[in-house]
Amino acid sequence: MIEVTREDFSVDKVLDRLRNGRMGALVTFVGSVRDSSGGRPVDRIEIQVYEEMARKQLEAIREEAMERFGVDDVAIIHRYGSLKVSENIMLIAVGAGHRPEAFDACHFVLERIKERVTIWKKEITPDGEFWVEGENYEPH
Amino acid sequence: MRIKLRYFASVRELVGASEGEIELPEGSTVEGMLETVKRYYERLREVDRILVAVNGEYVNPRTLLADGDVAALFPPVSGG
């Protein structure tokens, strides 16, 4: 399950859709809007996405994680638009037979998203608006 | 040949539009396209690094463009 959406999500509902009897471990990661960044207060954030590309990338990351770690299923939801402090930004949920591969796959998916998926964050602060610069990614 | 352009994040703000089009000579590379776009929009030189995706895939500067390609220009990503 992959979603790129303005809407909020319910972790419980996603887990209900994901889980099956083979899973002994369900690991979730929730990214949330923090009220500060680099020592400066943040009022809210705006997330922009290149949706067609991001969707394809998330599908590919999901499949790579399932193959590489042998986990049963992976759900990824990433929000965009204007988000207030403490709102959900993203959810990664991994279901697997056992916890080591579930944790490893969840971490892998998160790092891949931060590295390459075409999503950008802008922080709205009392001092102005700032795009968050990601790490330099070398695609080739 | 004609290339469709899409801009995101700080690149979009500096260009002042979310998309555009550019006419390039046959055999143009991604690097050549980027230089042409920067001549139109001088302020893009303020961006440390611009990444390019063509038809939804990351490409390197030497990649050849073809008529009708959609090239997206953006800074390093910061989702998650």
Backbone of each chain as ProteinMPNN parsed JSONL, in Angstrom:
{"seq_chain_A": "MIEVTREDFSVDKVLDRLRNGRMGALVTFVGSVRDSSGGRPVDRIEIQVYEEMARKQLEAIREEAMERFGVDDVAIIHRYGSLKVSENIMLIAVGAGHRPEAFDACHFVLERIKERVTIWKKEITPDGEFWVEGENYEPH", "coords_chain_A": {"N_chain_A": [[0.836, -1.197, 0.0], [0.629, 2.071, -1.016], [0.524, 5.49, -0.488], [0.182, 8.869, -1.458], [-0.739, 11.76, -0.212], [-3.02, 14.42, 0.805], [-4.474, 13.953, 2.999], [-4.87, 13.027, 6.493], [-3.774, 10.093, 8.355], [-4.768, 6.977, 9.915], [-2.993, 5.124, 12.128], [-3.733, 2.693, 13.268], [-5.753, 1.806, 11.523], [-4.302, 1.408, 9.174], [-2.563, -0.624, 10.016], [-4.425, -2.632, 10.504], [-5.212, -3.234, 7.908], [-2.847, -4.179, 6.908], [-1.944, -6.378, 8.405], [-1.446, -9.941, 8.791], [-1.784, -13.507, 9.416], [0.793, -14.593, 9.277], [2.515, -12.79, 10.301], [4.605, -11.963, 12.93], [5.6, -9.686, 13.841], [5.05, -6.233, 13.777], [6.222, -3.319, 12.667], [6.248, 0.166, 13.067], [6.879, 3.438, 11.748], [6.464, 6.784, 12.455], [6.562, 9.939, 11.107], [6.653, 13.242, 12.322], [5.562, 16.668, 12.625], [7.923, 18.86, 13.84], [8.446, 21.364, 16.409], [10.62, 22.993, 16.142], [13.7, 23.812, 14.426], [17.009, 23.361, 13.848], [17.486, 25.048, 16.035], [15.717, 27.092, 15.647], [12.42, 28.413, 15.96], [9.541, 26.71, 14.634], [6.566, 27.292, 12.904], [4.789, 25.979, 11.182], [4.796, 23.505, 8.535], [5.305, 23.212, 4.983], [4.673, 20.886, 2.506], [5.846, 19.841, -0.572], [5.333, 17.921, -3.518], [6.503, 15.897, -6.194], [4.382, 14.254, -7.715], [3.773, 12.031, -9.491], [6.276, 10.917, -9.963], [7.189, 10.421, -7.347], [5.362, 8.518, -6.386], [5.956, 6.286, -8.032], [8.584, 5.875, -7.225], [8.222, 5.241, -4.514], [6.773, 2.867, -4.71], [8.762, 1.263, -5.87], [10.686, 1.273, -3.842], [9.292, 0.008, -1.796], [8.957, -2.549, -2.918], [11.634, -3.295, -3.184], [12.426, -3.379, -0.499], [10.828, -5.481, 0.482], [11.815, -7.623, -0.947], [14.589, -7.606, -0.331], [14.707, -7.874, 2.472], [12.969, -9.859, 3.031], [10.459, -9.417, 4.156], [6.918, -9.442, 4.918], [4.936, -7.561, 4.163], [4.649, -4.085, 3.237], [3.691, -0.827, 4.06], [3.405, 2.491, 2.926], [2.823, 5.807, 3.625], [2.755, 9.117, 2.626], [2.333, 12.468, 3.421], [1.294, 15.634, 1.95], [1.174, 19.235, 1.432], [-0.048, 21.785, 3.691], [1.088, 21.537, 6.968], [0.569, 21.388, 10.438], [2.36, 21.918, 13.583], [3.119, 18.944, 15.291], [1.461, 17.434, 13.692], [0.893, 14.478, 11.679], [3.387, 13.452, 9.332], [4.425, 11.35, 7.8], [4.015, 7.773, 7.34], [5.456, 4.653, 7.898], [4.903, 1.278, 7.681], [5.711, -1.971, 8.565], [5.282, -5.4, 8.114], [6.253, -8.532, 9.339], [7.678, -11.843, 9.752], [9.37, -11.936, 11.969], [11.027, -9.75, 14.408], [13.715, -8.688, 13.752], [14.077, -8.41, 10.912], [11.888, -6.83, 10.365], [12.38, -4.374, 11.704], [14.781, -3.683, 10.382], [13.937, -3.443, 7.694], [12.117, -1.342, 7.886], [13.76, 0.799, 8.658], [15.43, 0.905, 6.422], [13.585, 1.637, 4.393], [12.851, 4.201, 5.271], [15.328, 5.625, 5.145], [15.876, 5.464, 2.407], [13.711, 6.945, 1.371], [14.264, 9.501, 2.413], [16.594, 9.992, 1.08], [16.071, 9.996, -1.735], [13.359, 10.286, -2.697], [11.0, 12.306, -4.436], [10.176, 14.741, -2.783], [9.645, 17.703, -0.966], [10.383, 19.869, 1.788], [9.204, 22.717, 3.409], [9.936, 25.101, 5.845], [7.932, 27.108, 7.855], [8.53, 29.905, 9.592], [8.812, 32.297, 12.349], [10.747, 34.025, 11.425], [10.685, 33.893, 8.716], [10.361, 32.004, 5.596], [11.689, 28.859, 4.835], [13.215, 26.63, 2.633], [13.952, 23.25, 3.228], [17.074, 21.898, 2.89], [18.031, 18.963, 1.366], [20.2, 16.059, 1.655], [22.907, 15.763, -0.642], [22.176, 13.864, -3.407], [23.527, 11.294, -5.327], [22.607, 10.111, -8.202], [23.856, 8.412, -10.047]], "CA_chain_A": [[0.0, 0.0, 0.0], [1.369, 3.325, -1.152], [-0.339, 6.666, -0.63], [0.72, 10.222, -1.389], [-2.062, 12.326, 0.038], [-3.154, 15.548, 1.733], [-5.259, 13.517, 4.158], [-4.202, 12.375, 7.616], [-3.988, 8.644, 8.369], [-4.893, 6.319, 11.206], [-2.012, 4.032, 12.195], [-4.475, 1.451, 13.546], [-6.45, 1.338, 10.308], [-3.289, 0.892, 8.237], [-2.099, -1.917, 10.538], [-5.494, -3.621, 10.302], [-5.176, -3.659, 6.498], [-1.551, -4.803, 6.61], [-1.591, -7.583, 9.171], [-1.986, -11.269, 8.504], [-1.38, -14.502, 10.405], [2.225, -14.936, 9.203], [3.305, -11.715, 10.916], [4.805, -11.932, 14.378], [6.129, -8.354, 14.162], [4.599, -5.09, 12.976], [7.014, -2.146, 13.072], [5.79, 1.394, 12.417], [7.579, 4.697, 11.96], [5.635, 7.95, 12.14], [7.251, 11.224, 11.086], [5.738, 14.247, 12.854], [6.094, 18.037, 12.476], [8.595, 19.337, 15.06], [8.225, 22.811, 16.591], [11.859, 23.753, 15.977], [14.635, 23.233, 13.465], [18.299, 24.05, 13.956], [17.424, 26.074, 17.073], [14.774, 28.18, 15.364], [11.042, 27.907, 16.077], [8.813, 26.43, 13.391], [5.114, 27.42, 13.106], [4.177, 24.894, 10.418], [5.602, 23.193, 7.358], [4.594, 22.944, 3.736], [5.332, 19.814, 1.77], [5.54, 19.798, -2.0], [5.695, 16.608, -4.04], [6.389, 15.576, -7.626], [3.586, 13.098, -7.308], [3.893, 10.856, -10.365], [7.59, 10.301, -9.754], [7.28, 9.944, -5.958], [4.584, 7.277, -6.302], [6.736, 5.2, -8.652], [9.749, 5.624, -6.373], [7.781, 4.565, -3.286], [6.461, 1.48, -5.103], [10.028, 0.554, -6.081], [11.333, 1.109, -2.527], [8.502, -1.023, -1.095], [9.29, -3.861, -3.469], [13.031, -3.602, -2.848], [12.482, -3.733, 0.93], [10.226, -6.797, 0.678], [12.72, -8.614, -1.523], [15.878, -7.608, 0.343], [14.621, -8.284, 3.881], [12.041, -10.985, 3.167], [9.302, -9.077, 4.991], [5.666, -9.859, 4.297], [4.23, -6.439, 3.52], [5.104, -2.747, 3.619], [2.793, 0.282, 3.701], [4.047, 3.805, 3.041], [1.934, 6.944, 3.371], [3.439, 10.402, 2.816], [1.402, 13.574, 3.224], [1.799, 16.892, 1.43], [0.322, 20.372, 1.785], [0.328, 22.564, 4.878], [0.951, 20.7, 8.16], [0.857, 22.099, 11.69], [3.208, 21.238, 14.565], [2.581, 17.692, 15.857], [0.684, 16.643, 12.726], [1.602, 13.393, 10.999], [3.948, 13.699, 8.001], [4.482, 10.098, 7.056], [3.931, 6.5, 8.059], [5.979, 3.419, 7.303], [4.513, 0.117, 8.482], [6.287, -3.212, 8.016], [4.853, -6.627, 8.762], [7.205, -9.608, 9.041], [7.621, -12.979, 10.67], [10.12, -11.66, 13.198], [11.353, -8.333, 14.563], [14.926, -8.093, 13.163], [13.87, -7.974, 9.519], [10.882, -5.76, 10.345], [13.082, -3.124, 12.032], [15.752, -3.367, 9.319], [13.226, -2.999, 6.494], [11.523, -0.033, 8.181], [14.869, 1.757, 8.614], [15.844, 0.976, 5.015], [12.578, 2.415, 3.645], [12.954, 5.593, 5.71], [16.546, 6.247, 4.61], [15.695, 5.589, 0.948], [12.792, 8.061, 1.118], [14.975, 10.755, 2.695], [17.675, 10.145, 0.111], [15.766, 10.146, -3.165], [11.979, 10.47, -3.172], [10.839, 13.709, -4.837], [9.325, 15.444, -1.814], [10.422, 18.801, -0.364], [9.777, 20.42, 2.989], [9.51, 24.129, 3.657], [9.582, 25.468, 7.216], [7.376, 28.451, 8.013], [9.005, 30.313, 10.914], [8.6, 33.738, 12.582], [11.771, 34.788, 10.687], [10.537, 33.721, 7.262], [10.102, 30.656, 5.094], [12.958, 28.272, 4.391], [13.209, 25.258, 2.115], [14.928, 22.374, 3.871], [17.98, 21.317, 1.888], [18.351, 17.573, 1.634], [21.557, 15.61, 1.342], [23.137, 15.62, -2.075], [22.007, 12.485, -3.861], [24.21, 10.993, -6.596], [21.826, 9.018, -8.777], [24.636, 7.493, -10.879]], "C_chain_A": [[0.875, 1.252, 0.0], [0.35, 4.448, -1.257], [0.471, 7.939, -0.549], [-0.515, 11.098, -1.328], [-2.005, 13.571, 0.921], [-3.75, 15.087, 3.061], [-4.391, 12.902, 5.248], [-4.511, 10.867, 7.557], [-4.177, 8.164, 9.794], [-3.949, 5.121, 11.198], [-2.738, 2.701, 12.402], [-5.14, 0.903, 12.288], [-5.464, 0.756, 9.297], [-2.808, -0.481, 8.714], [-3.154, -3.002, 10.346], [-5.486, -4.146, 8.871], [-3.941, -4.493, 6.198], [-1.433, -6.214, 7.197], [-2.217, -8.862, 8.63], [-1.337, -12.26, 9.473], [0.092, -14.886, 10.382], [3.091, -13.948, 9.977], [3.363, -11.862, 12.428], [5.284, -10.563, 14.821], [5.551, -7.326, 13.204], [5.361, -3.881, 13.497], [6.471, -0.929, 12.33], [6.748, 2.535, 12.711], [6.622, 5.809, 11.567], [6.506, 9.191, 12.201], [6.245, 12.299, 11.456], [6.375, 15.633, 12.727], [6.64, 18.52, 13.824], [8.456, 20.86, 15.153], [9.499, 23.637, 16.49], [12.751, 23.039, 14.978], [15.923, 24.021, 13.537], [18.25, 25.218, 14.941], [16.423, 27.189, 16.793], [13.352, 27.623, 15.389], [10.38, 27.721, 14.718], [7.312, 26.497, 13.691], [4.37, 26.28, 12.416], [5.113, 24.562, 9.264], [4.692, 23.044, 6.142], [5.378, 21.892, 2.978], [4.863, 19.828, 0.328], [6.023, 18.456, -2.538], [5.589, 16.603, -5.569], [5.722, 14.208, -7.622], [3.796, 11.861, -8.178], [5.208, 10.128, -10.097], [7.691, 9.696, -8.348], [6.535, 8.619, -5.787], [5.365, 6.082, -6.855], [7.93, 4.845, -7.779], [9.346, 4.854, -5.116], [7.409, 3.108, -3.565], [7.747, 0.664, -5.227], [10.733, 0.29, -4.751], [10.617, 0.011, -1.733], [8.906, -2.409, -1.594], [10.717, -4.269, -3.135], [13.145, -4.055, -1.388], [11.933, -5.136, 1.164], [11.17, -7.894, 0.185], [13.998, -8.749, -0.691], [15.807, -8.181, 1.757], [13.653, -9.452, 4.102], [10.865, -10.68, 4.081], [8.018, -9.31, 4.191], [4.943, -8.736, 3.564], [4.77, -5.122, 4.055], [4.049, -1.741, 3.178], [3.554, 1.592, 3.887], [2.998, 4.869, 2.711], [2.742, 8.217, 3.604], [2.446, 11.505, 2.514], [2.085, 14.749, 2.538], [0.799, 17.993, 1.774], [0.83, 21.037, 3.051], [0.064, 21.737, 6.139], [1.384, 21.474, 9.405], [1.778, 21.26, 12.582], [2.429, 20.072, 15.175], [1.667, 16.918, 14.907], [1.557, 15.54, 12.13], [2.138, 13.853, 9.652], [3.925, 12.404, 7.191], [4.375, 8.89, 7.961], [4.604, 5.421, 7.223], [5.524, 2.294, 8.228], [5.033, -1.137, 7.795], [5.769, -4.39, 8.815], [5.771, -7.765, 8.35], [7.031, -10.735, 10.05], [8.236, -12.635, 12.02], [10.647, -10.23, 13.215], [12.618, -7.86, 13.855], [14.693, -7.584, 11.748], [12.831, -6.855, 9.426], [11.529, -4.41, 10.652], [14.027, -2.716, 10.895], [15.05, -2.811, 8.082], [12.638, -1.605, 6.706], [12.598, 1.062, 8.081], [15.329, 1.989, 7.173], [14.882, 1.865, 4.217], [12.697, 3.902, 3.994], [14.169, 6.293, 5.082], [16.448, 6.43, 3.098], [14.791, 6.78, 0.609], [13.535, 9.381, 1.301], [16.043, 11.038, 1.645], [17.178, 10.562, -1.264], [14.332, 10.471, -3.565], [11.658, 11.968, -3.33], [9.76, 14.422, -4.009], [10.208, 16.499, -1.15], [9.622, 19.441, 0.761], [10.178, 21.888, 3.115], [9.052, 24.462, 5.07], [9.097, 26.913, 7.252], [7.693, 28.872, 9.444], [8.695, 31.802, 11.115], [9.601, 34.595, 11.797], [11.657, 34.651, 9.175], [10.337, 32.268, 6.896], [11.38, 30.094, 4.486], [12.745, 26.866, 3.845], [14.279, 24.459, 2.842], [15.766, 21.741, 2.766], [18.293, 19.883, 2.269], [19.829, 17.289, 1.382], [21.689, 15.562, -0.177], [23.044, 14.154, -2.472], [22.71, 12.323, -5.2], [23.489, 9.832, -7.252], [22.67, 8.009, -9.549], [26.082, 7.411, -10.416]], "O_chain_A": [[1.72, 1.46, 0.87], [-0.593, 4.356, -2.043], [1.339, 8.083, 0.312], [-1.266, 11.172, -2.301], [-1.061, 13.754, 1.69], [-3.566, 15.721, 4.099], [-3.332, 12.336, 4.979], [-5.389, 10.429, 6.813], [-3.803, 8.841, 10.752], [-4.083, 4.218, 10.372], [-2.39, 1.699, 11.778], [-5.1, -0.297, 12.019], [-5.745, -0.25, 8.646], [-2.661, -1.399, 7.907], [-2.824, -4.153, 10.059], [-5.719, -5.331, 8.632], [-3.968, -5.39, 5.355], [-0.893, -7.12, 6.563], [-3.328, -8.874, 8.099], [-0.455, -11.896, 10.25], [0.597, -15.445, 11.356], [4.253, -14.227, 10.274], [2.342, -11.884, 13.115], [5.373, -10.289, 16.018], [5.557, -7.513, 11.987], [5.168, -3.465, 14.639], [6.259, -0.977, 11.118], [7.353, 2.595, 13.782], [6.038, 5.785, 10.484], [7.121, 9.47, 13.23], [5.113, 12.286, 10.971], [7.6, 15.751, 12.723], [5.914, 18.578, 14.816], [8.362, 21.555, 14.141], [9.474, 24.846, 16.724], [12.596, 21.847, 14.712], [15.924, 25.231, 13.308], [18.885, 26.25, 14.722], [16.284, 28.12, 17.587], [13.098, 26.517, 14.912], [10.63, 28.475, 13.778], [6.834, 25.843, 14.618], [3.447, 25.691, 12.98], [6.105, 25.256, 9.042], [3.494, 22.787, 6.257], [6.596, 21.994, 2.826], [3.667, 19.828, 0.038], [7.02, 17.918, -2.056], [4.699, 17.225, -6.148], [6.373, 13.167, -7.539], [3.977, 10.761, -7.656], [5.254, 8.9, -10.015], [8.212, 8.595, -8.178], [7.024, 7.708, -5.119], [5.429, 5.019, -6.238], [8.257, 3.671, -7.607], [10.041, 3.928, -4.7], [7.694, 2.223, -2.758], [7.823, -0.472, -4.758], [11.308, -0.779, -4.55], [11.259, -0.812, -1.08], [9.162, -3.319, -0.805], [10.987, -5.433, -2.839], [13.872, -4.999, -1.081], [12.496, -5.9, 1.948], [11.306, -8.947, 0.809], [14.435, -9.858, -0.383], [16.719, -8.883, 2.196], [13.532, -9.968, 5.213], [10.326, -11.586, 4.717], [8.032, -9.366, 2.961], [4.405, -8.939, 2.475], [5.28, -5.05, 5.173], [3.569, -1.798, 2.046], [4.257, 1.778, 4.881], [2.369, 4.831, 1.653], [3.348, 8.381, 4.664], [1.789, 11.487, 1.473], [3.312, 14.849, 2.544], [-0.269, 17.734, 2.327], [1.989, 20.874, 3.435], [-1.061, 21.286, 6.356], [2.428, 22.127, 9.417], [1.951, 20.061, 12.367], [1.255, 20.195, 15.524], [1.152, 15.861, 15.271], [2.782, 15.65, 12.082], [1.45, 14.554, 8.909], [3.464, 12.373, 6.049], [4.607, 8.962, 9.168], [4.364, 5.289, 6.023], [5.743, 2.361, 9.438], [4.824, -1.339, 6.598], [5.809, -4.384, 10.045], [6.043, -7.953, 7.164], [6.335, -10.598, 11.056], [7.703, -12.989, 13.072], [10.711, -9.572, 12.177], [12.634, -6.725, 13.38], [15.068, -6.458, 11.42], [12.885, -6.029, 8.515], [11.273, -3.421, 9.964], [14.066, -1.552, 10.498], [15.505, -1.831, 7.491], [12.664, -0.778, 5.794], [12.366, 2.117, 7.491], [15.584, 3.122, 6.763], [15.314, 2.735, 3.461], [12.649, 4.757, 3.11], [14.058, 7.401, 4.559], [16.894, 7.447, 2.568], [15.07, 7.531, -0.325], [13.449, 10.272, 0.455], [16.353, 12.195, 1.361], [17.803, 11.406, -1.907], [14.111, 10.902, -4.696], [11.999, 12.783, -2.473], [8.637, 14.663, -4.453], [11.362, 16.236, -0.813], [8.396, 19.547, 0.714], [11.344, 22.245, 2.946], [7.926, 24.148, 5.456], [9.761, 27.819, 6.749], [7.191, 28.276, 10.398], [8.352, 32.495, 10.157], [9.331, 35.766, 11.531], [12.452, 35.233, 8.437], [10.165, 31.409, 7.762], [12.066, 30.77, 3.718], [12.162, 26.014, 4.515], [15.391, 24.946, 3.045], [15.24, 21.131, 1.835], [18.769, 19.619, 3.373], [20.591, 18.157, 0.958], [20.713, 15.349, -0.896], [23.755, 13.308, -1.93], [22.51, 13.129, -6.109], [23.732, 8.679, -6.897], [22.256, 6.859, -9.699], [26.879, 6.681, -11.006]]}, "seq_chain_B": "MRIKLRYFASVRELVGASEGEIELPEGSTVEGMLETVKRYYERLREVDRILVAVNGEYVNPRTLLADGDVAALFPPVSGG", "coords_chain_B": {"N_chain_B": [[14.14, 20.51, -31.086], [11.458, 20.026, -28.722], [11.204, 20.45, -25.253], [9.485, 19.645, -22.33], [9.218, 21.386, -19.298], [9.394, 21.005, -15.766], [9.129, 22.453, -12.574], [10.266, 22.412, -9.184], [9.942, 23.083, -5.632], [12.493, 25.169, -4.239], [13.496, 25.848, -6.719], [11.209, 26.212, -8.279], [10.183, 28.501, -7.049], [12.142, 30.41, -7.636], [12.071, 30.48, -10.407], [9.463, 31.227, -10.778], [7.293, 29.92, -11.777], [5.471, 26.839, -12.315], [5.777, 25.191, -14.422], [7.085, 24.868, -17.813], [8.308, 25.367, -21.204], [10.871, 24.456, -23.536], [12.925, 25.143, -26.342], [15.269, 23.23, -27.968], [18.444, 22.448, -29.596], [18.773, 19.466, -31.67], [20.234, 16.56, -30.195], [20.914, 17.622, -27.777], [22.092, 17.664, -24.389], [21.294, 16.862, -20.933], [22.817, 18.509, -19.31], [23.367, 20.647, -21.071], [20.777, 21.6, -21.487], [20.181, 22.475, -18.906], [21.989, 24.589, -18.614], [20.999, 26.344, -20.541], [18.469, 26.898, -19.492], [19.27, 28.194, -17.165], [20.321, 30.496, -18.244], [18.049, 31.845, -19.041], [16.8, 32.149, -16.59], [18.437, 33.673, -14.451], [18.583, 33.711, -11.701], [18.552, 31.124, -10.864], [21.111, 30.335, -10.544], [21.659, 30.764, -7.955], [20.949, 28.532, -6.574], [22.413, 25.844, -4.911], [22.626, 23.215, -5.871], [21.154, 21.623, -8.592], [19.006, 19.042, -9.272], [18.081, 16.709, -11.835], [15.34, 15.103, -13.332], [14.228, 12.998, -15.889], [11.334, 12.276, -17.61], [10.36, 11.167, -15.235], [12.513, 9.771, -14.099], [15.636, 9.791, -12.417], [18.446, 11.369, -13.931], [21.767, 11.571, -15.399], [24.142, 14.289, -16.025], [25.089, 13.959, -18.642], [23.181, 12.69, -20.103], [21.255, 12.202, -23.046], [18.701, 14.207, -24.496], [15.344, 13.853, -25.772], [12.897, 14.764, -28.26], [9.898, 15.943, -26.854], [10.364, 14.997, -24.316], [9.897, 15.108, -20.739], [11.293, 17.172, -18.468], [12.254, 17.457, -15.151], [13.196, 19.868, -12.769], [14.921, 20.355, -9.787], [15.84, 20.99, -6.269], [18.042, 19.088, -3.994], [16.228, 16.465, -2.39], [13.898, 16.539, 0.45], [12.113, 15.028, 1.99], [10.172, 12.858, 4.185]], "CA_chain_B": [[13.172, 19.678, -30.362], [10.799, 20.72, -27.609], [11.245, 19.736, -23.984], [8.592, 20.217, -21.328], [9.953, 21.557, -18.043], [8.63, 21.127, -14.515], [9.995, 22.991, -11.519], [9.793, 22.108, -7.833], [10.55, 23.645, -4.415], [13.145, 26.477, -4.389], [13.641, 26.112, -8.156], [9.909, 26.749, -8.713], [10.035, 29.884, -6.557], [13.078, 31.295, -8.345], [11.592, 30.61, -11.786], [8.176, 31.919, -10.719], [6.297, 29.116, -12.491], [5.632, 25.422, -11.99], [6.204, 24.464, -15.626], [7.394, 25.669, -18.99], [8.778, 24.59, -22.354], [12.105, 25.008, -24.072], [13.299, 24.63, -27.663], [16.7, 22.928, -27.923], [18.924, 21.755, -30.793], [18.876, 18.003, -31.588], [21.487, 16.104, -29.596], [21.185, 18.335, -26.519], [22.176, 16.861, -23.169], [20.685, 17.436, -19.733], [23.705, 19.597, -18.885], [23.137, 21.764, -21.992], [19.43, 22.131, -21.193], [20.257, 23.197, -17.627], [22.688, 25.859, -18.87], [20.073, 27.216, -21.282], [17.44, 27.349, -18.55], [19.902, 29.157, -16.248], [20.485, 31.777, -18.948], [16.741, 32.509, -18.955], [16.483, 32.437, -15.19], [19.756, 33.863, -13.823], [18.536, 33.483, -10.242], [18.759, 29.698, -10.574], [22.516, 30.137, -10.168], [21.722, 30.841, -6.481], [20.699, 27.199, -5.996], [23.68, 25.097, -4.844], [22.647, 22.051, -6.746], [19.866, 21.294, -9.207], [18.911, 17.675, -9.783], [17.182, 16.621, -12.986], [14.709, 13.82, -13.671], [13.588, 13.04, -17.21], [10.223, 11.312, -17.662], [10.178, 10.532, -13.931], [13.682, 9.006, -13.637], [16.859, 10.585, -12.274], [19.394, 11.198, -15.038], [23.019, 12.278, -15.172], [24.248, 15.465, -16.904], [25.444, 13.595, -20.021], [22.037, 12.03, -20.758], [20.71, 12.888, -24.227], [17.265, 14.471, -24.44], [14.607, 13.595, -27.021], [11.712, 15.608, -28.43], [8.739, 15.536, -26.053], [10.739, 14.609, -22.945], [9.513, 15.982, -19.627], [12.442, 17.283, -17.556], [11.93, 18.121, -13.882], [14.375, 20.491, -12.149], [14.627, 20.561, -8.365], [16.979, 20.865, -5.357], [18.036, 17.808, -3.277], [14.926, 16.242, -1.744], [13.922, 16.655, 1.917], [10.883, 14.45, 2.549], [10.35, 11.902, 5.292]], "C_chain_B": [[12.64, 20.444, -29.151], [10.787, 19.844, -26.371], [10.284, 20.432, -23.031], [9.348, 20.277, -19.996], [8.989, 21.615, -16.86], [9.601, 21.551, -13.421], [9.393, 22.697, -10.155], [10.603, 22.851, -6.772], [11.235, 24.983, -4.702], [13.321, 26.845, -5.86], [12.354, 26.739, -8.691], [9.769, 28.206, -8.28], [10.937, 30.849, -7.311], [12.653, 31.516, -9.793], [10.275, 31.403, -11.815], [7.092, 31.2, -11.502], [6.52, 27.655, -12.136], [6.018, 24.607, -13.226], [6.464, 25.409, -16.787], [7.815, 24.757, -20.131], [10.038, 25.242, -22.873], [12.391, 24.34, -25.418], [14.814, 24.435, -27.643], [17.143, 22.276, -29.234], [18.943, 20.236, -30.587], [20.222, 17.638, -30.966], [21.84, 16.819, -28.296], [21.227, 17.359, -25.348], [21.442, 17.582, -22.044], [21.497, 18.654, -19.264], [23.475, 20.854, -19.746], [21.791, 22.429, -21.739], [19.471, 22.992, -19.934], [20.937, 24.56, -17.815], [21.767, 26.839, -19.589], [19.012, 27.777, -20.335], [18.023, 28.401, -17.599], [20.166, 30.503, -16.928], [19.17, 32.567, -18.951], [16.474, 33.006, -17.538], [17.79, 32.507, -14.403], [19.739, 33.48, -12.341], [18.725, 32.008, -9.881], [20.208, 29.415, -10.193], [22.702, 30.228, -8.649], [21.556, 29.464, -5.842], [22.001, 26.402, -6.064], [23.722, 23.967, -5.851], [21.254, 21.801, -7.28], [19.943, 19.864, -9.739], [17.907, 17.658, -10.927], [16.637, 15.198, -13.109], [14.066, 13.989, -15.038], [12.561, 11.909, -17.276], [10.135, 10.494, -16.372], [11.332, 9.685, -13.438], [14.863, 9.976, -13.491], [17.787, 10.314, -13.458], [20.689, 11.913, -14.692], [23.182, 13.369, -16.236], [24.505, 15.12, -18.362], [24.288, 12.938, -20.788], [21.517, 12.869, -21.927], [19.199, 13.055, -24.072], [16.625, 14.164, -25.794], [13.362, 14.483, -27.052], [10.553, 15.066, -27.585], [9.072, 15.084, -24.644], [10.191, 15.62, -21.934], [10.68, 15.997, -18.638], [12.016, 18.053, -16.31], [13.221, 18.616, -13.242], [14.044, 20.797, -10.692], [15.89, 20.459, -7.515], [16.968, 19.475, -4.713], [16.777, 17.669, -2.413], [15.039, 16.31, -0.218], [12.629, 16.135, 2.534], [11.192, 13.557, 3.743], [10.043, 12.509, 6.641]], "O_chain_B": [[13.272, 21.367, -28.637], [10.418, 18.67, -26.416], [10.27, 21.66, -22.936], [10.034, 19.326, -19.621], [7.909, 22.2, -16.949], [10.734, 21.075, -13.351], [8.175, 22.725, -9.98], [11.767, 23.198, -6.974], [10.637, 25.85, -5.339], [13.297, 28.024, -6.211], [12.405, 27.69, -9.47], [9.296, 29.045, -9.047], [10.541, 31.98, -7.594], [12.847, 32.599, -10.346], [10.011, 32.15, -12.757], [6.078, 31.803, -11.855], [7.608, 27.269, -11.71], [6.517, 23.487, -13.112], [6.111, 26.588, -16.747], [7.698, 23.534, -20.042], [10.256, 26.437, -22.677], [12.14, 23.15, -25.61], [15.558, 25.367, -27.335], [16.343, 21.632, -29.912], [19.108, 19.767, -29.461], [21.223, 18.32, -31.184], [22.939, 16.645, -27.77], [20.499, 16.366, -25.317], [21.03, 18.734, -22.176], [20.94, 19.681, -18.878], [23.398, 21.968, -19.23], [21.672, 23.654, -21.771], [18.892, 24.077, -19.883], [20.505, 25.56, -17.24], [21.759, 28.03, -19.278], [18.696, 28.966, -20.368], [17.355, 29.38, -17.266], [20.227, 31.534, -16.258], [19.173, 33.795, -18.875], [15.993, 34.118, -17.322], [18.201, 31.534, -13.771], [20.732, 32.995, -11.797], [19.022, 31.679, -8.732], [20.506, 28.383, -9.591], [23.738, 29.835, -8.114], [21.973, 29.251, -4.703], [22.619, 26.292, -7.123], [24.699, 23.781, -6.577], [20.285, 21.769, -6.522], [20.815, 19.523, -10.538], [16.998, 18.487, -10.982], [17.379, 14.221, -13.002], [13.432, 15.009, -15.31], [12.879, 10.746, -17.031], [9.872, 9.291, -16.402], [11.178, 8.948, -12.464], [15.064, 10.859, -14.324], [17.9, 9.182, -13.927], [20.716, 12.762, -13.801], [22.457, 13.381, -17.231], [24.172, 15.913, -19.243], [24.409, 12.664, -21.982], [21.36, 14.085, -21.812], [18.51, 12.16, -23.582], [17.289, 14.21, -26.83], [12.847, 14.896, -26.013], [10.27, 13.869, -27.607], [8.169, 14.813, -23.852], [10.042, 16.807, -22.225], [11.016, 14.971, -18.046], [11.484, 19.16, -16.402], [14.213, 17.89, -13.177], [13.024, 21.417, -10.394], [16.898, 19.913, -7.965], [15.988, 18.745, -4.863], [16.325, 18.631, -1.792], [16.126, 16.161, 0.341], [12.107, 16.721, 3.482], [12.318, 13.512, 4.239], [10.148, 11.83, 7.662]]}, "name": "protein", "num_of_chains": 2, "seq": "MIEVTREDFSVDKVLDRLRNGRMGALVTFVGSVRDSSGGRPVDRIEIQVYEEMARKQLEAIREEAMERFGVDDVAIIHRYGSLKVSENIMLIAVGAGHRPEAFDACHFVLERIKERVTIWKKEITPDGEFWVEGENYEPHMRIKLRYFASVRELVGASEGEIELPEGSTVEGMLETVKRYYERLREVDRILVAVNGEYVNPRTLLADGDVAALFPPVSGG"}
